[in-house]
Amino acid sequence: MNIDKIEQFRGTLREMVRELGMLNRKIRGIDLSPLQIHILIELHKSSLGVTELSRHLCVEKASISRTVRSMEEGDLLSRVQDAHDGRATVFSLTNKGKAMLEVVNNNVNDFTSQAMSLISEQEKQQVYKAIYALNSALKGARKQRETGVVIRPITPDDNAAIAEIIRKCFKDNKAGHYEGISLYDPVLDTLSEAYKAPNTGYWVAEANGRILGGVGIGSLTGEGSEYCEMQKLYLDRDITGIGLGRRLIALALEKAEAFGYQHCYLETLDEFKSAVVLYEAFGFKYLDNSLGNTNHDSCKIWMLKTLGTE
């Protein structure tokens, strides 16, 4: 995504924030800040302490503490001892807090209903799908940032770690018994050397000195120069729920297009079908037969994406 599209996208999100009334307290029907409203919403679900509120709302504990204190003074919240830990304090909504939240919900629900009535049912489904996907992506990006994930080209020092991850993935998925799979590629222990040719590359994801996974792009042997192959996309199974696989796929496709390829091919096993869902999301289509000469005869799932398309 180039910088112009990013800026345009951010501009659209800013407009949405304004139209939703996040900068105008009166639009929501009561004079509360967005943070105060979100605290009311979270405490309506269950009683929580400052640490839990900070985690749920992605806000610093100091800001939560100050805001909760002011809301307690305004009789919106009450402080009680945690039933599971007598030394800890949690907060609950008072009757006034519940009444305030009802005003907010009624006001915002009515406005949202009016807005959604302006689009068709088909558009509604597209909006729901896009917003859920964006929300998931934002959570993943935040978690990757908090984890300190960095993606960079492979170096010789990474060879042993990424080879171990690949071997462990086959073992964990009970797929090591096949012949003709990437597990037995002769270059597995020297991937940094295998991706030195022009228009090829391998990138590893690292966090705090620990290799988490990687992905490669190479020419597709046996096909024309317009074809490349996405190769050896594997992740440490302990790293889940942060969208790292998606990020690696997106990077690989971006690099493939920059290298000048027009089509990106991949093949995999039934045992790795969880990854196939991601390939589908990125526009890979199923093929009835394999392409090229990869020597991975046991792979029975073949997919292709035309680059430059969604």
N, C-alpha and C positions, 0 to 999 in steps of 0.2 A: 504494500500500500504506500503510494508516494506521499510526499509531504502535503501537496495540495489537497489530495483526497482526505488526508487525516485532518487538516484544518477545516475543511468543509464539514466533515463528520462531527468534529467537536462543536462547530458552530450550530449544527442542527440540534445537538444535545443541549447546548446552552439555551436555545430557543424553547425546547421542550420544558426545561426547568422553569423558565419564565412563565410559559403558558400554563403550567401546572400550579402556578401561584407560589412557588417556593421562595420567592423574594418579596412577597407581599402577604403579610400576616392576615390582613383583613379578608382576603379572598377565601381563606379557609374557614371563615366564620368566627374565629377566636384569635385573640392576640397572644399566640404562642409561637416560639421559634420552631423551625424544622426539627432540631434536635430534641426539643421538649416533646413534640408530637411523636417522634419515633420512640422515645422512652415510654410514653403512654401506651403505644401499640405493643411494644415488647412486654411490658408489665401486665398487659391485659391477658397475655398468654400464660404467664406464670411469674411468681415472685423471683426477682434476681438481685444479685449484688452488683457492685460497681465493676468488678472485674469481668463478670459475665456480660453486663451491658456494654462494656468497652469492646469485648470480642464480637458480640452480635452486631454492633453498630459501626465497627471499624473506626472508632474515635478514641483518642487518648484518654487514659483514666482520669487525668487531672481535669479535663473538660467535662467528663461525665460526673465527677465528684461535685464540681461547682454547680452544674445544672441540676443535679439531683437535690442538692442542698436548697437551691432557690425554689424548686418545685415542692419540697417538703415544707418550706416556710409559707408557700402559697396554698398549703393544704390540698395539694394534688396527689401527694404520695405520703405513705406512712412507713415508718421504719420498724422492723420486727427482727427477732432473732431467727436465724436459720434453724429449721427443725432438725436438720441433719448435722449441724455444727454449731453448738451453742456459743462459740466465740465469734461467729461470723454474723454479719448483718445483711438482710435483704430488704427490698422495697416492694410495696404493694400499692395498688391504686386505692385512693379514698373514694368515697361516693362522689365528691366533687370532681376527682380525676376521671372517674367513669363517665360522668355526665359530659365533661369536656370532650372526651374521646368520642362519645356518641354524636356530638355536634360536628366534630371533624369528619367522622365517617359519613354521616348523612350528607354533608356539604360536598365532600370530594366524590362520593359515589354518584351523587346527582350530576355533578359536572362531567365526570368520566362517562356516565351513561349518555349524556347529551353529545359528547365528542364522538363516542363510538357509533351513535346513530347516524353520523354523517358519512360512514363508510359502509360498503357492502359486506355481506357475510363472507365472501371469498377474501376480501381485504382484511376482515377481522382475523381470519385464520392465519393469514400471512403475517399480520402484526403480532399475534400471540407467539407464533413460532419464532419470529425474528427477535422479539424482546426476551423470550426465554433463552435463546441462543446467546444473545448479547450479555445477559445477566450471568450466564455460566462462564462466558469468556472473561468478563471483568473479574469474577471471583478467582478464576484460574490465574489470570495475570497478576492479581494482588498476591496470591499465595506463592507464585514463582518469585516475585520480587522479595517477599518476606523470607523465602528460603535462600535467596541469593543466587538464583540460577543464572548462569552465563553460558551462551552457546558460542563455540569457537571452532576453528579448524583443528583437526586431530594432530597430535605431535607423537613422536616415538615413545614418549613417556606415558602416553595413554593406551598403548597397544595391549598391555596385559590386562588392564582394568576392563576395557570394552570387550575383549575376547571372553573374559570371565562372565560378563553380563550376558553375552550371547549364548554361551554354553548353559548358563543357569536358566535362561528363558526356555530353551529346548527341554531341559530337565523338568522344570516346573510344569510345563505343558504336556509332558509325557510324549514328546515328539522326537526324541533322540534316536529312535530305532530305525528311522527311515534312512535309506541310501539316497544319494542325489539331492542333498539339501545343503544350505549355506553353512551348516554346522561343520561340515567336512571340507570346506574350501581350504586349499593350501595356504591362502593368504590371511587366514583368520587371525593369526598371531602377529601379523605385520601389516595391519590395515593402513598405517601412515605411509608405508611404501607403496601399497597397492593403488593409492589414489593420487599419485603424482602426475599422471598423464594429463595432457590438455583436456579441458572441458569435463573434468571429473573432480570430485571432492568428497570428503567425509568430515562431518561435523559432530562434535561431542557436546553434551550438556553436562555442565559441572556446577557444583555448589559447595563452597568452602573446601575445595581441594578434592572432593569426591566425585567420580564420574558416575552419572546417572543413566546415560544411554547415548545413542547416536543414530545417525542416518547418513546414507551415501547416495551420490548420483554418479552413474557411470554410463558409458556408451553401451548400447545393446548389441552385443556380438551377434553377427548373422543378419542384422537388419541395416537399413540405410542410415546415413549420418543424421537424419532428422529424428531418429529414435534414441531415447535414453532409457535407463532403468533406475527406479528407486530401489536402493539396496540396503540390506542390513539395518532396518529400522527396529531397534530393540531398546527396551527400557528396563531398569531395575524394577522388579515387581513391587518394591516397597514405596515407589514413587507413583502414587495414583491420586486422581481427583484434582490435579492442578493443571490439566490441559497441556502437559509437556509433549505428548505424542502429537497433538494437533500442531503445536508450535514447530516441531521438527518437520512434519509433513509440509507445512506452509513454507518453511525455509527451503526445503529441498526443491519444491516446485518453483519457487522464486529463482533459485540458483540455476535450475535446469533451463528455465526460460532465458535467463541472462547468458547462459552458455550457447544459446542459439538453437536448442532443440525445439521441435514442434510437437512431439508426442512423448509421453512418459508412461512406461510399462512397469508393471510389478507382478509378482507371483508369490503365492503363499500357500500354507497348508490349512486344512480344515481346523486343526487344533488352534490356529491363531485367528479364528473368526471374529473375536472381539475387536481386532484391529481393522477388519474389513468394514465395519460400521463407519470408522473414520475415513477410510478410503472412499466410501460411497458419498460421505458428506462433502468431500473435496472434489467430487465430480468424476471419479474413476468409474468406468463402465465395464461390465463383465464381458469376457471374450469366450468363444466356444473352444478355442485352442490356444496353445502357447505361441509366443513369438520368439524369434531369435534362437540362440544356442547358449543357454545359461548353464547347462549341465545339471539343472535342478529338476530331474525327471519326476521326483515324488510330489512336487507341487501341482495341485490340481485346481487351484483358483488362480485365474489369469485376469488381469484388469488393465485398462488403458485409459489415459486421459489426454485429450488434445489440449495443449498448453494455450494460455490466453483466453480460456473459456471458464465460466463458473461451474 
